[in-house]
């Protein structure tokens, strides 16, 4: 190229899922059929009733048009009603912005909060898109080190030591991507008031919250929750609409007002058809989400039970919802080398721990959304054969 490009972008590694797929494409000729434990997407479709409703929407010319940047009022009202049922939330439509997936909600939040040179604290292991995005903005990710004995649950004492005058936010994912661990309610409350004391934001990415049994947390019941809390959500996982990019940003009305300046120049609005599908889901599919939560809980339990049987030298560290976090047995080899070996030799795609933060070369993330219960025994057999 005969022109300069952004040094921030050049410093970022390529997306890890694409790298793993490239390894899998070079797998040995006699390898078994490829199994994807790499990307965290549901293996099932939305319910037939939602698909039928969406088919009708396609024929409505209005669905082809823009909506208000923040989303249709009736859709945001339906979301507020469901958040009241789910979280007992004190939340209003002016505190919501519908986004093109949780990824765009993250970008809106960080661009409003941060300038180049600022810092954001991440709990390691963290979702790989977050440090990639921060690096692209010139914002420094500061990692709270992973403590396996604490299952990666953030420690307020450790977090507080990392806060500097440049810190703008504590950014957490719960349930965790990649470990599957849900941060306890009491710990989230502690971190909320820690952020409040230091006049910084607590940003919670809760993309898998609908796979938590019971109340994920009670922060939305606080009358002034929005003073320090910023909430990111992906309904793509909840309703199996990942390709429709159904995300949400919830924050103070003034924060949303500032975010809409970026929204308008970035995407204008969440796709109209996605918004209408969300409204239908919010009003009709609570029962279906609970069925899928129970299904994923059973799948995770069956997988964990099979994985820890004698003869498997890979060690289960934690699991929950869509994920299992395991330690590989290849002493002296990086997790990238371990993941490459699994992809090429036994046809299992996993993500290396190194993608989720520094010092995680002993770990692999397994995504369980893509598999069926009947595949579990074969998958674990391949892990045993891989060593």
LINDA-V690337 format. One record per pair of residues at least 12 apart in sequence whose ideal C-beta (glycine too) atoms are under 8 Angstrom apart, sorted by the first residue. I is the first residue (numbers start at 0). J is the second residue. If there is no record, write none. Layout:
i=I j=J
i=I j=J
This chain:
i=5 j=135
i=7 j=134
i=7 j=135
i=7 j=136
i=7 j=137
i=8 j=135
i=10 j=134
i=11 j=131
i=11 j=134
i=11 j=135
i=12 j=131
i=12 j=354
i=14 j=127
i=14 j=131
i=15 j=127
i=15 j=350
i=15 j=351
i=15 j=354
i=16 j=37
i=16 j=38
i=16 j=350
i=19 j=37
i=19 j=338
i=19 j=342
i=19 j=348
i=19 j=349
i=19 j=350
i=19 j=351
i=20 j=37
i=20 j=348
i=22 j=338
i=22 j=339
i=22 j=342
i=22 j=343
i=22 j=348
i=23 j=342
i=23 j=343
i=23 j=346
i=23 j=348
i=25 j=343
i=26 j=342
i=26 j=343
i=26 j=344
i=26 j=346
i=27 j=343
i=27 j=344
i=30 j=343
i=30 j=344
i=30 j=345
i=30 j=346
i=31 j=345
i=31 j=346
i=31 j=377
i=31 j=381
i=32 j=346
i=33 j=346
i=33 j=347
i=33 j=348
i=34 j=346
i=34 j=347
i=34 j=348
i=34 j=369
i=34 j=370
i=34 j=374
i=34 j=377
i=34 j=378
i=34 j=381
i=35 j=348
i=35 j=366
i=35 j=369
i=35 j=370
i=36 j=347
i=36 j=348
i=36 j=349
i=36 j=365
i=36 j=366
i=36 j=367
i=36 j=369
i=36 j=370
i=36 j=378
i=37 j=348
i=37 j=349
i=37 j=350
i=37 j=366
i=37 j=369
i=38 j=366
i=38 j=369
i=39 j=176
i=39 j=236
i=39 j=321
i=39 j=322
i=39 j=366
i=39 j=368
i=40 j=236
i=40 j=241
i=40 j=366
i=40 j=368
i=40 j=369
i=41 j=236
i=41 j=239
i=41 j=241
i=41 j=291
i=41 j=368
i=42 j=368
i=42 j=369
i=42 j=370
i=42 j=371
i=43 j=239
i=43 j=291
i=44 j=239
i=45 j=238
i=45 j=239
i=45 j=240
i=45 j=276
i=45 j=280
i=46 j=284
i=46 j=287
i=48 j=283
i=49 j=238
i=49 j=276
i=49 j=279
i=49 j=280
i=49 j=283
i=49 j=284
i=52 j=275
i=52 j=276
i=52 j=279
i=53 j=272
i=53 j=275
i=53 j=276
i=53 j=279
i=56 j=272
i=56 j=275
i=56 j=276
i=57 j=272
i=61 j=271
i=62 j=271
i=62 j=272
i=62 j=275
i=63 j=271
i=64 j=271
i=65 j=267
i=65 j=268
i=65 j=271
i=66 j=268
i=66 j=269
i=66 j=271
i=66 j=274
i=67 j=268
i=68 j=96
i=68 j=259
i=68 j=262
i=68 j=263
i=68 j=267
i=68 j=268
i=69 j=95
i=69 j=96
i=69 j=97
i=69 j=255
i=69 j=259
i=69 j=262
i=69 j=268
i=70 j=95
i=70 j=96
i=70 j=97
i=70 j=268
i=70 j=269
i=70 j=274
i=71 j=271
i=71 j=274
i=71 j=275
i=71 j=278
i=72 j=92
i=73 j=278
i=74 j=97
i=74 j=274
i=74 j=275
i=74 j=277
i=74 j=278
i=74 j=281
i=75 j=92
i=75 j=95
i=75 j=97
i=76 j=92
i=77 j=277
i=77 j=278
i=77 j=281
i=77 j=282
i=78 j=95
i=78 j=247
i=78 j=277
i=78 j=281
i=79 j=91
i=79 j=92
i=79 j=95
i=80 j=281
i=80 j=282
i=81 j=281
i=81 j=285
i=82 j=219
i=84 j=285
i=85 j=209
i=85 j=214
i=85 j=215
i=86 j=214
i=86 j=215
i=86 j=216
i=86 j=217
i=86 j=219
i=86 j=220
i=87 j=214
i=87 j=217
i=87 j=219
i=87 j=220
i=88 j=219
i=88 j=220
i=89 j=219
i=89 j=220
i=89 j=221
i=89 j=222
i=89 j=224
i=90 j=219
i=90 j=249
i=91 j=252
i=93 j=252
i=93 j=255
i=94 j=225
i=94 j=249
i=94 j=250
i=94 j=251
i=94 j=252
i=94 j=255
i=95 j=247
i=95 j=248
i=95 j=249
i=95 j=255
i=96 j=247
i=96 j=248
i=96 j=249
i=96 j=255
i=96 j=258
i=96 j=259
i=96 j=262
i=97 j=245
i=97 j=246
i=97 j=247
i=97 j=268
i=97 j=269
i=97 j=273
i=97 j=274
i=97 j=277
i=98 j=244
i=98 j=246
i=98 j=247
i=98 j=248
i=98 j=262
i=98 j=266
i=98 j=269
i=99 j=244
i=99 j=246
i=99 j=266
i=99 j=269
i=99 j=270
i=100 j=233
i=100 j=235
i=100 j=244
i=100 j=245
i=100 j=246
i=101 j=204
i=101 j=206
i=101 j=231
i=101 j=232
i=101 j=233
i=101 j=235
i=101 j=246
i=101 j=247
i=102 j=128
i=102 j=132
i=102 j=246
i=103 j=244
i=103 j=246
i=103 j=265
i=103 j=266
i=104 j=231
i=104 j=232
i=104 j=246
i=104 j=247
i=104 j=248
i=105 j=128
i=105 j=129
i=105 j=132
i=105 j=204
i=105 j=231
i=106 j=132
i=106 j=261
i=106 j=265
i=107 j=248
i=107 j=258
i=107 j=261
i=107 j=262
i=107 j=265
i=108 j=168
i=108 j=200
i=108 j=202
i=108 j=229
i=108 j=231
i=108 j=248
i=108 j=250
i=108 j=258
i=109 j=132
i=109 j=133
i=109 j=136
i=109 j=138
i=109 j=168
i=110 j=136
i=110 j=258
i=110 j=261
i=111 j=254
i=111 j=257
i=111 j=258
i=111 j=261
i=112 j=167
i=112 j=168
i=112 j=200
i=112 j=202
i=112 j=229
i=113 j=133
i=113 j=136
i=113 j=138
i=113 j=167
i=113 j=168
i=114 j=138
i=115 j=136
i=115 j=137
i=115 j=138
i=116 j=137
i=116 j=138
i=116 j=139
i=116 j=165
i=117 j=138
i=117 j=139
i=117 j=165
i=117 j=166
i=117 j=167
i=118 j=138
i=118 j=139
i=118 j=140
i=118 j=141
i=118 j=163
i=118 j=165
i=118 j=166
i=118 j=167
i=119 j=133
i=119 j=138
i=119 j=139
i=119 j=140
i=119 j=141
i=119 j=166
i=119 j=167
i=119 j=168
i=119 j=169
i=119 j=170
i=119 j=202
i=120 j=141
i=120 j=142
i=120 j=143
i=120 j=158
i=120 j=161
i=120 j=162
i=120 j=166
i=120 j=168
i=120 j=169
i=120 j=170
i=121 j=140
i=121 j=141
i=121 j=142
i=121 j=143
i=121 j=170
i=121 j=171
i=121 j=356
i=122 j=142
i=122 j=143
i=122 j=145
i=122 j=151
i=122 j=153
i=122 j=158
i=122 j=171
i=122 j=172
i=122 j=175
i=123 j=142
i=123 j=143
i=123 j=144
i=123 j=145
i=123 j=151
i=123 j=355
i=123 j=356
i=123 j=357
i=123 j=358
i=123 j=359
i=124 j=145
i=124 j=151
i=124 j=175
i=124 j=177
i=124 j=178
i=124 j=324
i=124 j=352
i=124 j=355
i=124 j=356
i=124 j=359
i=124 j=362
i=124 j=364
i=125 j=140
i=125 j=142
i=125 j=170
i=125 j=172
i=125 j=355
i=125 j=356
i=126 j=172
i=126 j=176
i=126 j=177
i=126 j=204
i=126 j=355
i=127 j=350
i=127 j=354
i=127 j=355
i=129 j=170
i=129 j=172
i=129 j=204
i=130 j=356
i=138 j=167
i=139 j=165
i=141 j=161
i=141 j=166
i=142 j=356
i=142 j=357
i=143 j=157
i=143 j=158
i=143 j=161
i=144 j=157
i=144 j=358
i=145 j=356
i=145 j=358
i=145 j=359
i=147 j=316
i=150 j=178
i=150 j=180
i=150 j=316
i=150 j=317
i=151 j=175
i=151 j=178
i=151 j=180
i=151 j=317
i=151 j=324
i=152 j=180
i=152 j=182
i=152 j=183
i=152 j=186
i=153 j=169
i=153 j=171
i=153 j=182
i=153 j=186
i=153 j=190
i=155 j=186
i=155 j=189
i=155 j=190
i=155 j=193
i=158 j=190
i=158 j=193
i=159 j=193
i=159 j=197
i=162 j=197
i=162 j=199
i=166 j=197
i=166 j=199
i=167 j=199
i=167 j=200
i=168 j=194
i=168 j=199
i=168 j=200
i=168 j=201
i=168 j=202
i=168 j=229
i=169 j=190
i=169 j=193
i=169 j=194
i=169 j=199
i=169 j=200
i=169 j=201
i=169 j=202
i=170 j=202
i=170 j=204
i=171 j=190
i=171 j=201
i=171 j=202
i=171 j=203
i=171 j=204
i=172 j=203
i=172 j=204
i=172 j=205
i=172 j=206
i=173 j=187
i=173 j=203
i=173 j=204
i=173 j=205
i=173 j=208
i=173 j=215
i=173 j=216
i=174 j=205
i=174 j=207
i=174 j=208
i=174 j=210
i=174 j=211
i=174 j=319
i=174 j=320
i=174 j=321
i=174 j=322
i=175 j=319
i=175 j=322
i=176 j=206
i=176 j=207
i=176 j=321
i=176 j=322
i=176 j=364
i=177 j=322
i=177 j=324
i=177 j=350
i=177 j=352
i=177 j=355
i=177 j=364
i=178 j=316
i=178 j=317
i=178 j=319
i=178 j=322
i=178 j=324
i=178 j=364
i=179 j=299
i=179 j=317
i=179 j=318
i=179 j=319
i=179 j=320
i=179 j=321
i=179 j=322
i=179 j=323
i=179 j=324
i=180 j=317
i=180 j=319
i=180 j=324
i=181 j=211
i=181 j=215
i=181 j=319
i=181 j=320
i=182 j=216
i=184 j=214
i=184 j=215
i=184 j=216
i=184 j=217
i=187 j=201
i=187 j=203
i=187 j=216
i=187 j=218
i=188 j=216
i=188 j=217
i=188 j=218
i=191 j=218
i=191 j=221
i=191 j=227
i=191 j=228
i=194 j=227
i=195 j=226
i=195 j=227
i=199 j=227
i=200 j=227
i=200 j=228
i=200 j=229
i=201 j=227
i=201 j=228
i=201 j=229
i=202 j=229
i=202 j=230
i=202 j=231
i=203 j=216
i=203 j=218
i=203 j=228
i=203 j=229
i=203 j=230
i=203 j=231
i=204 j=231
i=204 j=232
i=205 j=230
i=205 j=231
i=205 j=232
i=206 j=231
i=206 j=232
i=206 j=233
i=206 j=236
i=207 j=236
i=207 j=320
i=207 j=321
i=208 j=232
i=209 j=236
i=209 j=237
i=209 j=288
i=209 j=292
i=210 j=236
i=210 j=291
i=210 j=292
i=210 j=295
i=210 j=296
i=210 j=320
i=210 j=321
i=211 j=292
i=211 j=320
i=212 j=292
i=212 j=296
i=225 j=249
i=225 j=250
i=225 j=251
i=225 j=252
i=225 j=254
i=226 j=251
i=228 j=250
i=229 j=248
i=229 j=249
i=229 j=250
i=229 j=254
i=230 j=247
i=230 j=248
i=230 j=249
i=230 j=250
i=231 j=246
i=231 j=247
i=231 j=248
i=232 j=246
i=232 j=247
i=232 j=249
i=233 j=245
i=233 j=246
i=233 j=247
i=234 j=246
i=234 j=247
i=234 j=277
i=234 j=280
i=236 j=321
i=236 j=368
i=237 j=280
i=237 j=288
i=238 j=276
i=238 j=277
i=238 j=280
i=238 j=284
i=238 j=288
i=239 j=291
i=240 j=273
i=240 j=276
i=240 j=277
i=243 j=270
i=243 j=272
i=243 j=273
i=243 j=276
i=244 j=269
i=244 j=270
i=244 j=273
i=245 j=269
i=245 j=273
i=245 j=276
i=245 j=277
i=246 j=269
i=295 j=320
i=295 j=321
i=295 j=367
i=295 j=368
i=296 j=320
i=297 j=372
i=298 j=367
i=298 j=370
i=298 j=372
i=298 j=375
i=299 j=318
i=299 j=319
i=299 j=320
i=299 j=323
i=299 j=367
i=301 j=372
i=301 j=375
i=302 j=318
i=302 j=323
i=302 j=367
i=302 j=370
i=302 j=375
i=302 j=378
i=302 j=379
i=303 j=315
i=303 j=318
i=303 j=323
i=305 j=375
i=305 j=376
i=305 j=379
i=306 j=323
i=306 j=325
i=306 j=379
i=306 j=382
i=308 j=379
i=310 j=383
i=311 j=379
i=311 j=382
i=311 j=383
i=312 j=328
i=312 j=383
i=312 j=386
i=313 j=325
i=313 j=326
i=313 j=327
i=313 j=328
i=313 j=363
i=313 j=382
i=313 j=386
i=314 j=326
i=314 j=328
i=316 j=362
i=321 j=366
i=321 j=367
i=321 j=368
i=322 j=364
i=322 j=365
i=322 j=366
i=322 j=367
i=323 j=364
i=323 j=365
i=323 j=367
i=324 j=362
i=324 j=363
i=324 j=364
i=324 j=365
i=325 j=362
i=325 j=363
i=325 j=365
i=326 j=361
i=326 j=362
i=326 j=363
i=327 j=361
i=327 j=362
i=327 j=363
i=328 j=386
i=329 j=386
i=333 j=351
i=333 j=353
i=333 j=360
i=334 j=351
i=334 j=352
i=334 j=353
i=334 j=359
i=334 j=360
i=334 j=361
i=334 j=362
i=334 j=363
i=335 j=351
i=335 j=353
i=335 j=360
i=337 j=351
i=337 j=363
i=338 j=350
i=338 j=351
i=338 j=363
i=340 j=385
i=341 j=363
i=341 j=381
i=341 j=382
i=341 j=385
i=344 j=385
i=345 j=381
i=345 j=382
i=345 j=384
i=345 j=385
i=346 j=381
i=347 j=378
i=347 j=381
i=347 j=382
i=347 j=385
i=349 j=363
i=349 j=364
i=349 j=365
i=350 j=363
i=350 j=364
i=350 j=366
i=351 j=363
i=351 j=364
i=352 j=364
